[in-house]
């Protein structure tokens, strides 16, 4: 199943679209929903399909970037000069900067 989920993310990226993880059916299990959202975000999903309004706050909390992530993205974009380079003791390339731009765009 993990391979299939990764293929969804890869296909969405290749097509320039968003990848949405599947539904979580246990309506009274907010902790389980949060765990599944976190797993989906870690796999690269952009959000989650929801089946009840009570799930919106949990999904938004997990999939929304944190203030630290937004600050990191802004700093990376400001520092980037193009190509492979050092940023805050790690190597970044144009693809990392593009990911940071998409993060900021989605946050707006």
C-alpha positions in Angstrom: 0.0 0.0 0.0 2.9 2.4 0.8 4.2 2.1 -2.8 0.8 2.9 -4.2 0.5 6.0 -1.9 3.9 7.2 -3.0 2.9 6.7 -6.6 -0.1 9.0 -6.1 2.2 11.7 -4.7 4.7 11.3 -7.6 1.9 11.4 -10.2 0.5 14.5 -8.7 3.9 16.2 -8.6 4.5 15.2 -12.3 1.2 16.7 -13.3 1.6 19.8 -11.2 -1.4 19.0 -9.1 -2.1 18.3 -5.4 -2.0 14.9 -3.8 -4.8 14.3 -1.3 -4.7 11.3 1.1 -7.8 9.2 1.5 -10.5 9.4 4.1 -10.4 8.5 7.7 -13.7 6.8 8.7 -13.5 6.8 12.5 -15.3 10.0 13.2 -14.8 10.0 16.9 -11.1 9.3 16.8 -9.4 12.7 16.5 -6.0 11.4 17.7 -6.2 8.6 15.0 -7.0 11.2 12.4 -4.1 13.4 13.5 -1.7 10.4 13.3 -2.9 9.5 9.8 -2.7 13.1 8.6 0.9 13.3 10.0 1.8 10.1 8.1 0.3 11.5 4.9 2.1 14.8 5.3 5.4 12.9 5.9 4.7 10.9 2.7 4.3 14.2 0.7 0.5 14.5 0.6 -0.8 18.1 0.4 -4.0 17.4 2.3 -6.6 14.8 3.2 -10.1 14.0 1.9 -12.5 14.6 4.7 -16.0 13.1 5.3 -17.2 15.2 8.2 -16.9 18.9 9.2 -15.5 17.8 12.6 -12.3 16.6 10.8 -11.4 20.0 9.3 -9.6 21.5 12.3 -7.5 18.5 12.8 -6.5 18.2 9.2 -5.8 21.9 8.9 -3.6 21.8 12.0 -1.5 19.0 10.7 -1.2 20.0 7.1 -0.7 23.7 7.6 2.9 24.9 7.8 4.2 26.0 11.2 5.5 29.6 11.7 9.0 28.0 11.9 8.5 26.2 8.6 7.3 29.5 7.0 10.3 31.4 8.3 12.7 28.7 7.1 11.2 28.8 3.6 11.4 32.6 3.5 15.1 32.5 4.6 16.0 29.8 2.1 14.4 31.8 -0.8 16.2 35.0 0.3 19.5 33.2 0.5 19.3 31.2 -2.7 21.6 32.1 -5.5 20.8 29.3 -7.8 22.2 25.8 -8.2 23.6 23.7 -5.4 24.8 25.7 -2.4 25.1 25.6 1.3 22.2 26.9 3.5 22.2 26.7 7.3 24.7 23.8 7.3 23.1 21.7 4.6 23.1 21.5 0.9 20.2 22.9 -1.1 19.4 23.0 -4.8 16.8 24.7 -6.9 14.2 22.0 -6.2 14.4 22.8 -2.4 13.9 26.5 -3.2 10.9 25.7 -5.4 9.4 23.6 -2.6 9.8 26.5 -0.3 8.1 28.8 -2.8 5.1 26.4 -3.0 4.9 26.2 0.7 4.6 30.0 1.0 2.2 30.1 -1.9 -0.1 27.6 -0.2 0.1 29.3 3.1 -1.2 32.5 1.6 
